[in-house]
Amino acid sequence: MSVQNRGVPARACPYSPALAVVLLVVFWVPALGAGGDSGAHAEVAHLARYSLLLDGCQVGGMLVAVGERGHILISEDGGVSWLQAKVPTRATLTGVFFIDRDRGWAVGHDAVILRTRDGGASWDLVHQAPDEQRPLLDVWFSDARHGFAIGAYGYFLVTEDGGQSWQSRQISEDDFHLNQLMPAASGALYIAAEAGVLYRSDDGGDTWYELPSPYEGSFFGTLPLQGDSLLAYGLRGHLFRSEDGGSSWSGLESGTQALLSDALRLTNGTIVVAGLGGTLLVSRDDGRSFELQQQLDRLGIARLVPHPESGLLAMGEGGVRLVSVQD
């Protein structure tokens, strides 16, 4: 969903209860998850980089991370040091997207949408609806003017003016939580949702249709691969692959029952799927099989971001940290 190639969006080993609770609030109990005061500025905290971070991206050598209490962190040196931005909300932030080095958006609880036009140095609050009790969970822009924000209970917002104004749209008669929006190189767009629901759009998001689903549990993300190949992942280590853009699916062995929260494809072709309890699943055959590489710290991972020099940054419980993929 971000400028890197990632999906954002479980196992037979101990999992991370802290991140699990937050993800339960973010995805399944949104009415209880206000996550802060949307009308106040986020407090500057010296240990903000170690707080719960739920999304991040890399663009033009800059790293951005967002998370609880309205924290937005910026790094210009590959994650060695982080500067906390001044942010006009204390609501938990769940998604961030930059279209270029200067222009970006972040979304979160209370239906908060923030916009920056100076590389994250300052942020404006352009949308909020705390009374609706529907958190936003992901944000994506096709260009500098046209974007989508999605969230709980089928919440789907559209902007055509760079995020200055947002209009609500219904994409389905159902009101399933919409967890992640992911573009494919083919131009298709995919939404991973709860209750085993996956949506696809072939016209830039104007219309959506529901794909056949391989199971009834929640999906937290998809990862489009080459051609029409596609991965989908979710609860209890469920991982699936499609060769026809989601028309049919086959299950993959994950070796875990952990909630799977994110996936990306590295520049060398390695595919990594991450989740709770420090779960890393690694594939070197274009996502046809995976090896479980359990991280010793067992800290839950919400998002993976490519590191400019050292491989991977994991964002989640305990903040942001480097993780390694074994050869």
N, C-alpha and C positions, 0 to 999 in steps of 0.2 A: 504494500500500500504506500509505502513511502518511496523515496527516490531510489532506495536499494531494491533488489529483486527479492522480495519476500512475500510470503503468503498474505505486520501486525505481527486477527484472531487477528497417559495415566498408568500405574504399574505395580509390580509385585515387590516393591521396596518402600521404605518410609517416604511420606510426602511432606510437603511444606504446609503446615496448618495455617500459618499467617497469610500467605498468598492465597491459599485455597479459600479462606474466609472472604478475602477481598474480592476474588474472582466470583464467588457465589453472590456477593452483594452487587458487583458490577453487572453480572450477566443474568442472575436469576431472581434477585430481590431488589429491583431498582427502586421501588417505593421507599425502601429503608435506607437507600444509599446516597443521601444528599452529599456526604463527603466534605462538607465545609460550608462556609458562608460565601455565597456567590457575590455578595455586595461589598466585600472587604478585600483589601489587597493581601496577597500571600505574604506571610512573614518571612523575612530573610533569616535563614538558618545556616550556620556554618557547616552543619553535618547533612545538608540537604542531599548531597550526592549519595548518602547511605540510606535515604528514605525509600519508601516503596515507589518504584518507577514502573509505569505500565506501558509506555511506548517510547519510541525514539526513531531517529533517522539520521542519515549522513548526506550532506550536500555541499559540494564545492570545498571539501576539506573541513567543513564545520560539522560537529556532532551536536544533536539536540535530543534532550530527554525530558519527558513529562511524567507527572505522577500525583501522589496524594498532596492535599493541602494547597493545590494550585502551583506546585513546584514546576518551574521550567528551568532547565540547566543547559548552558551552552559551553562547548569546548572547542577551542581553536588549535589545540596541540595534541590531537589524537587521544583525548581522554585523560591526559596527565593531570590537568587542572580544569576545574569547572567554575563558571560564573553563573550565579543565580539571577535570572531576569526579574525585573519588577513586573508583577502580574496583577491585574485588577480583579482577582477572585481567589477564594480559598477552597473552591470546589475541587474535588478530585478530577484530574485530567486523565483521560483514557486513550486519546489518539492525537497524533500530530502528523502534518504533511507539509512539505515545502515544494513548491513548483520550481523554484530557483534559489539562488544564494540569499536573496533578500526577502522574498514573499512566502509566507507560511501561515498555517492555521492550526489551531489546537481545539479539541472538543472535550467535553466531560459531563459530569453530573450537573443537575439543574439545567440541562440542555444548554450549557454554556458553550459559546463559540468565540474564540479569540483570534485576532488577526495581527500579524506583524508585517511591516513593509521595510524594515531596516535590519534584517538578518537576526531577529530575535532580541535585539537590544531593548525594544519597547513593544508592548502589546495593547491592543484595544479590544474591549468587550463589545462585540457586534450583535450578540444574540444571547438570551437567557429566558428560561421559562420554568422557574423552580416550582410553581404551583402545579405544573403538569406531572411532576414526579416521574419523568422519563429521561434517564441519562442518555446522552449520546455516547457511542462506543467507537466510532471510526469516522474518518474524514478523508476524502480524496478529490483531487481536481484534475480535470483533463487538460485544462490550460489555465491561464491567469484569471479568467472570468467565470468559467463554468465548473461547478463542483457539487459534491453530495456529502451530506452528513447523515449517518444512520445510527439507530439505537434501539432501545427497549420498546416493546409493544408495537412493532412495525413502524417506528418513528423514522421517517424518511424526509429529509429537507433538501431543497435545491436552491442554488444561487446562480445567477447569470450576470452578476456585477462584481465579481471578485470577493464575495462574502460580505458586502455591505448590507444586503438584505437577503432573507431566506424565506422560501415558501414551502409549505407542507404538501406532500404528495402521497397518495395511497398506491402502493405497488401490488397489493394483494388484499383479498378479503380477510385473510388471517391477520393476526396481530403478534406473530412470533417475534422474539427479540432478534434483531439484525446485528450480528457480531462483528463482521468484517467484510469490506468491499475490496476486491482485488482485480486489477486489469490484466489481461493477457496480451501477448504480442500480436495476436490475431485481431485484436480490437474488441474481443468479447470482454464483458464484465461479469464477475461472479460475486454473489453475496452468500456468506455462510451464516446460517441461522440456527435457532433452537429446534428441537423436536425432529431432527433429521432432515430439515428443510434446506435446500440449496436453490438459489435463483440464478438465472443467467439472462443477460441482455446482449443483443447483437446490434443495437442501434444507438449506442452511446448512452444508455440509461433511460431512454424515453419510455420503453416498454420492457417488462420483465416476465419471464415464465419460469415455472417451477420444474426442476429437474427430477428424474427418478432418483430415489434415495436408497442407499444400501443399508441404512439402519435408522432407528428411531431416536437416538440420542442426539444431544446438541453438537453441532459443528462450530469450531472456533476459527477456522480459516481454510483457505484453499491456496495452493501454489501451482499456477500454470507453468508447464514445462515447454518443451519444444513441440511444435505442431499443435495437435489437439490433446496432448497428454496433460493430465491434471491430477494433483494430489488433493485430498480432503482429509482433515483430521479433527479430533474432538475429544469427547469424554472417554475415560478409562482406556486410554491407549489405542482407541479406534483410529485406524489409518487405512485409507482407500486410494486406489488408483483408477483413473479412467483414461482410455486411449481415444475417446471420441467426444471430447468436450463435455463430459458429464452425462451422456445418454445411457451409458452402462458403466458398472463399477466392479472391481475385484478387490477383496480384502488383502491387506498386507500384514505380516507378522511383525509386531513392534517390540515384543519381548517385555512389555511394561503395561501396567494398568494406570499409569499416571495420566492426568489431564494434559493433553497436548495443546499448547497455546500459540505456537508460532513456527514458521518454516521459512527457509531461504535457500537460494542456490548461489554458491560462491563462484567467483570468476573461473576457477579451475574445474568447474562442473560438479564438485561435491555438493550434495544436498544435506542440510541439517534441519532436523525437527527438534523443538525444545518444549519442555513442559515443567510441571511441578516436581519438587524433590530433586532438582538438579538434573533432570532427564535430558540427555542428548541422544538423538537417533541420527546415525550417519549413513549415507548411501553414496557409493561411488559407481553405481551402475544406472544412473539417471532415474533413481527413485523406484527401482524394481525390487530392491531388498534393502534392509536396514540393519545396522549393528548398534546395539545399545552401549553407549559410553557414559556410564553414570558418573556425575561430578561428585567428588568427595564431600564438598561442603553441603550438599543436599538443599541448597537454597533454590526456591522456586524461580523459574525464568518466565517472564511475561513476553519479552521481545528480544530478538537477536538483531544486531546491527554489524555489518562488516567493519572491521577495524582497518585503518589505512595501512598499518604495518604489521600488526600482530595477529591477524586472523579474525577474531570475533569478540564483540562486546556483548555481554548479557545484561539485560535490564530486568529488574524484578525485585524480589525480596532482598534486602541488603543493599539496594541501590544499583550501581553500575560497576561491572568488573570484567576483567579479561577471562575468557575461557578458551581452552585449547581442544582441537580435534586431533585425535591420535591417528598416526599413519597406519 
